[in-house]
């Protein structure tokens, strides 16, 4: 696996180092608001990371915000009518799907604003860390538009039906403490420690058996998408793997295992 760093669009960069991939949102002056081109770059970023055989992805926003959502300033052009809105929504949905269906765990590290499409990206992630100053919301009703159906599924899965309805119907923002209460965020860390905490968690994940992680992610997804056979096949494959043999050997020898994803 070769480490690399690439800028895929104006506000999306991707890198891999030490088996950890990072998708970085790089538009801090606009709280990492994403253009249509940025949404299109996110699936490419996931592909680049998985092709490099990284074992986990960190999704992170530069500056004082994770992502304030879509760049509304371009909506009069790229989302001006039903036809363009459908094209734009497809780009949105493909970005969320890429994060949701990445074969490796995705960890969102959230600071500041996590709104709209940014909330959708965090909801599509597997794990979420946040700072105490993080602010969450889904303001669709303030704009008069509807979110993609699959993104709504991620939100309901992440917070439950009642909290999802509250967020969408009121368009109110919630604090980091409230996000912890409804289960959207797993842990709060200080602003200055966020990226280090994310990297530490990612390093722990990357050190463990990647085939197990892939089977675990597929099994949890199968509880809602119904692909039980696919999940079972990934689970069964772990028992034929060299990693399973290595795990047993390491246990017997009282040492840390060294997994290679095979």
Residue, then its C-alpha position, 0 to 999 in steps of 0.5 A: x500500500x502506497x501512501x499518497x495525498x491528492x486534492x480532488x476538487x476545490x474543497x475535497x482532499x484525500x490522503x492515506x498514511x499508515x493504513x488510515x485514509x483521510x477525506x478532508x474538507x478544505x473550505x474553512x472560510x465558508x465553514x466547508x460548504x460543499x459545491x456540486x463538484x465537491x459532492x461528486x469528488x467524495x465517491x472518488x475519494x472513497x475509491x482512492x482510499x479503499x484501492x490503497x487498502x486503507x483500513x479506516x477513513x477519517x472524515x474531517x473539516x479544516x478550520x472551525x467547522x466540520x461542514x455547513x452543508x451545501x454551498x447554497x450560493x450556487x443553487x440558482x444555477x445548479x439546483x434552480x428547477x426540478x431537472x437540475x435539482x434531480x441531478x444535484x440530488x443524485x450527486x448528494x446521494x452518491x456521496x452519502x452512499x459512498x460513505x455509507x457503503x465504504x467497505x471499511x469503517x468511516x469516522x466523522x470528526x466534527x467541530x463547529x457547524x454540522x448542518x444539512x449535507x454535512x449532517x448527512x455525511x456524518x449520519x452516513x459515517x459509522x462513528x462520530x466524535x465531536x467537540x463541545x462547540x459542535x452544532x447540528x441541524x437539518x434546515x431543509x424546511x427553512x429552504x423549502x426543499x427535501x433531502x434525498x430519501x437515502x440520506x433520510x434513512x441515514x438520519x433515522x438510523x443514526x438518531x431514531x424516528x422521533x429525533x429525526x422528525x424533530x430535527x426535520x420538522x422544526x429545523x432547529x439546531x441542537x448542541x453537542x450535548x443534545x447530540x450525545x443524548x440522542x445517540x448521534x455522537x459517541x464521544x465529546x473531545x476538546x477542540x484542540x484534541x479532536x484530530x488526535x482523538x480521531x487518529x488514535x481511534x483510527x489507529x486502533x481500528x486499523x490495527x485490528x482484523x479488517x475482514x472482521x470489520x468488513x463483516x461487522x459493517x455488512x452485518x449491521x447494515x443488513x439489519x436494515x437493508x436485508x442483505x443477510x446472505x451477503x453479510x453471512x458470506x463475509x462472516x463465513x470468509x473470516x474463518x478461512x482467512x490467514x488473519x483468523x489463523x494469525x489471531x489464534x496464534x497470537x492469542x496462544x503466544x500472548x502477543x499482539x496479532x499482525x493482520x494483513x486482511x487476507 
